[in-house]
């Protein structure tokens, strides 16, 4: 087998396959690709017969197996990305063992670039406006090669798993960027007409400490990404609470409070995540007759 997924050697014709199916063999194994829909699965697809004795239409049996079976969510057609990338996209979400795979969510996105955002624009009441303005600016200048569109045009797979957002090249599966979710300051979905498929997040660049607003265009409504991030933050909070309850009091983990969780704002679905830690020395306390100062 060859590592080049799309070479003639890796795309094999199997006379036992139903119409539209191709057998693919690469270094990770052998699987089957339904070309018209982009469906990919491990099992050898079999021809099935309808109750009237006639073969089912091409593609109807792709993931159902025996009558009454429910298709695995990991074998459903990947219709949100071009068919030429569907098998690559599927492999990225398949490489982990199934118990771990369930916790990973994949989204096909196209980078619109990034722009700098001043710290003061992330103040409460301003962050959603700043992110929405950045979405508008980068969306409107798409394809114009402007300086603001740094990183524009790259097709990526956004993988949300555990406490990390990963951006991966769908063709060679190389890791482009890894972002800890709790280090994201703000994320949101465009609110203007036609912007509901634009997603953005703001985080500090680890090398320059510049706040960058990264904007992506999704093939599906971007609220799915925002919802997934919200759920992941809630899960992180729950896991930390459990971990803290099992530790001695002196070693308790720093808590994450409710105000640090995803928030809804009027013009943008956004999340503000800003955690600051200060060291302090407790001196003591004295009783006072009433509250003062």
Secondary structure, DSSP 8 states (H G I E B T S, - for coil): --S-TTSTTTEE--TTS-TTEEEEEETTEEEEEETTTTEEESS-----B-TTS-B--TTTTTTT-STT----TTSS---SS-HHHHHHHHHHHHSS-HHHHTT-EEEEEEEEEEEE--GGGGSTTTHHHHHHHHHHHHHHTTTTT-TTBBTTT-EEEEEEETTEEEEE-TTT--EEEEEEGGGEEEEEE--STT-TTEEEEEEE-TTT--EEEEEEEESS-THHHHHHHHHHHHHHHHHHHHHHHTS-GGG------GGGS-EE-SSSEEEE----------------SS---
